[in-house]
Amino acid sequence: MGKIIAIANQKGGVGKTTTSVNLAASLGVLEKKVLLIDADPQANATSGLGIDVESVEAGTYQILEHSITPKEAILKCTAPNVDVIPAHIDLVAIEIELVDKENREYMLKKALESVKDDYDYIIIDCAPSLGLLTLNALTAADSVVIPIQCEYFALEGLGKLLNTIKSIQKIHNPDLDIEGLLLTMYDSRLRLSNQVVEEVQKHFNDMVFDTVIQRNVKLSEAPSFGESIINYDATSKGAVNYINLAQEIIKKNSK
């Protein structure tokens, strides 16, 4: 049975989509069967794996509406062993459309029951908010990876997200675990980056991944070519970091 991992943080620009795309691709390279679900209306995970967003006819929106099954929305992409359920800008409307639906927090969980056994890992790229889309993702997930940028405001809002996770555990998903806090955009030359790493490790200990994602030009370039960092430059620092993260997650889940 596949493990569902949500990549979530209500702050934008912390590396959620970069992590979703490259973790999925790294797990694929390590011979795991992966489904990446784009649950962000910006659809960056979709375009980041070479899928033309404008041509998307069925995706996360239709799954949440239950007008199609996940299998009908799955697309192939450039990354080996990785399938994608794409997003489109119309996903913006789902927050309003689900508001008066019964069991609105469970729409994604219910939809994924039919494909959960087909994959080793299902990765959900969440929107930068704590709205209904992210709530659906966290209710469906077995665990959550929280990317934290190595910058001054990194810890701002983390408390709010952890409180949201606690309330989801209490009300909707008692089995939701925190897979780990992932430090991203680390620059060893900056004292501030090192201070943030120390601070996070001191406060959260074992909750923090050993792997730290370093700032890397190739990581920023890869999405514009519609490729993961593994396809774009497998020898880059970014590729090595994400392969290490994937290995850490596999090891943690094989215990």
N, C-alpha and C positions, 0 to 999 in steps of 0.2 A: 504493500500500500504506500502510495506517494506521500511525502511530507510536504505540507503547504507552508511556505515561508513568505510572510509579507515584509516588504522593505518600506519602512514608514518613518516619517518625521514631518511635523506640520510646517517646519521651516523650509523655505525653498533654497535651492542652490547648495545643498549639503552633499550631493552625490548619490541621491536615491536612484535615479534612472541609470547613471553610470554603473552603479553597483548591481542593479537588477540585470542589465544587459550582460555585463562582463562576468558576473557570478554564474548566470545561466550558461553562458558560453564556456566558462571554465569547467563547470560540472559536466557539460556535454563532451568536452575534450577528454575528461577523466572517465568517459564511457558510462555516464549516467544519463538516463532518458529524462529530458526536462521539458516542462511546459512553462512558457513565460506569458503571464497575463498582464496586459497594459490596462491599468485602472486609473489612468490619468488623462483627462481631456486634452492635455497638450500633445499626447500621442508621441512623445519623444522616444520611448522604448520601441515603438512600432517602426518609426523612420530610422532609428539607430541600428536596426537589423535589416535594412535594405528594402523595407516594404513601403510602397507608395501610399501614404495616408489618404490621399484623395480617391484612390481606387478601392478603398475598404468599403465593402457593402454589408458585411456582418461582423460583429465583434462584441466587445464587452457590454455595450449598450443593449444589444438584442438579447444577450444572455441574462442580464439583470432583469429585463422585461419578461423573460421566459418565453420569448417568441421563437427562439431556436435553441437547439442543444449546443453545448460547448464543442462537440465533434464537428458540427456544421460550420463553426467559426474558425477552426484551427487552420493556420497557414504555415507553410514551410518557409524557412529563412536561410540566410547565408551561414549560420553557425551549425556545425555538425551535432546531431542528436538533440537539437532544440526545435520545438514547435512554438508557435506564437498565436495567442488570441489577441488581435489588434484592437486599437482604440481609434476613435474619430472625434472631432470636435463636438459632435452631437451628444457625446457623453455628458457634457455640461448640463443638459436638460434632465438627466436622470435623478439628480438631487430633488428637483421639484416634483417630478412624476412619481417618485416613490413615497413622498411624504405621507399621503393618506392610505397607503397600502398596508394591509395586515402583515405582520412579520417582515417588515421592510428591511430589517437588519440581517435577515437570513437568506436573502435572494441569491447571493453568490455561493454561499455554503451549500444550498440546496442544488444549485446548478452543477457544482463541481463533483457531486457524488457520483455522477456517471463516468467521469474520467480519472478520478483519483487513483484507481488501481492500475492505470495505463502508464504511469510515470513514476520515476524514483523521487523527483522533486518538482513541485509546482511553485514558481516564484511569482509574487504579485507586486508590480510596481505601483505604489500608492500615489495619490494626488497630494500636493503640499497643503493639506488642510486636515481638519478633524471632522469633516462632514460625513454624510451618509455613505459616500463611496469608500472612504477609509474605514468607516465603521463596518461596512460589509466585508471588506478585506480582512480586518482583524477578527471578525466573528467566524469567518471561514478558515482562518489560518491555524496551524498548530503552534507556530512560533513567529516572532518578529525580530528582524534585524534593524537596528536603529543607527543610521549613519550620522556621525557627528563631525562637523568640520573643525579643523584645528585652528580656530580663530576666536577672537575675544567674546563674541556673542554665542559661542557654541552651546554653552550650558543653559543659556536663556531659553526657556520654553521646554527644556528637557523634562523638568518637573511636571509641567502640564501634560506632556505626552505620557509620562509614567503614571500619572493619576488617571488619565483616560484609559490606559491599559488595565489598571486596577479595576476600574468600574466595569470594563468589558468582561474581565475575568469574573467579576461578581454577578453580573446580570446576564450576559449573553454567551460567554465562552470560558468556563472554568478551567479548561485544559490549555489555554493560551500561555505559552512560555516566552520568556525573552531569550532568543537564540544568542544575542550578544550585542554589545555596543561596538560600532565599527568607526575607528578614527580615520577620517579622510582628508585629502588635500594637505598632507603633512609636508612641511619644508624644514628639514633638519637645520638649515642655516638661520632660521628665525627663532629667537628666544621665546617669542609668544607661542609658537607651535609646540615647542618643548614643554612650556608651562601648562598648556591645555592638556597634553598627553599625561603629564604628571598628575594634574588635578583630577582628571577622569579616572585614571588608574587607582589613585588614592581613595576616591569616593566609592568606586564601583567594583574594585578588585576583580574577582573571577568573571564578572559579567562582561568584561572588556575582551574583545578578540586579541590574540597575540599579534595577528597580522595588522599592520598599519598601511593604509593606502597613501602612497607618496604623490606629491604633485608631479605631474608628468604631461609634457606637451602632446605626446602621442595619444594619451587618453582623451584629450580634448579634440584631437583631429579625427579620430576613428569614426564618430557618429556622422560626420559630414560625408564620409564615403559609404555610409550604410553598412558598416562592419563593426563587429566587436573588436576589442583590443587584441584578442587572440588571433583573429584573422588578419588584422591590420599590421600588427608588428609583434609577433610572438616572443621576440627577444627583449622587448622594452621592459622598463621597470614596472609599468602599470600591469602588463601581462603577468609578470612574475608575482606581483602582489595579489592579483585576483586568483591565480592558480593556488597560491598559498592559502588564501581565504577558503577556497572550495575544498582543499584538502583538510583544513581545520574543521569545516562543517561536516564533511564525510566522516572524519575520525570521531567527532563528538557524537554523531548519530549512529555510529556502529557499536557503541558501548552497550 
